């Protein structure tokens, strides 16, 4: 499993949305652990956060459960436009 780090300019947001832009008939898309960092950089606590996906997957919460051995997955081929979204319940910096 590869680690992907994406850095953005400092901003305030309540939601984080990841959009799949590629396609593959033989590969699934998955997130083992999504971490969001604030200033310092400090890992934001995931208390009460909820995760959803465009595929209505019941495993979306596993992408933010703090357990590297679990993951959210599309369970199907990658399709352009699939999404994974996290509601942090309040605006975070």
C-alpha angles and dihedrals in degrees: 000000000000124000113230120194120192120185123202132182113267111280142152117248141153097199134049114199125185118195123199108227100177135068133220129168092201104040131071124212118235143169117206096183129353112203123188120199128202130191122326079029097276124168108243115234113247096212110150094353115147128209128204136173137205088246093061088236115179088212097064091106089060089072089068103028096107093243116116090197092065127063145176114241136179088230087212141062118302113264127186109256100030109139141202117195134187123200108205089191092231137037112277130193 
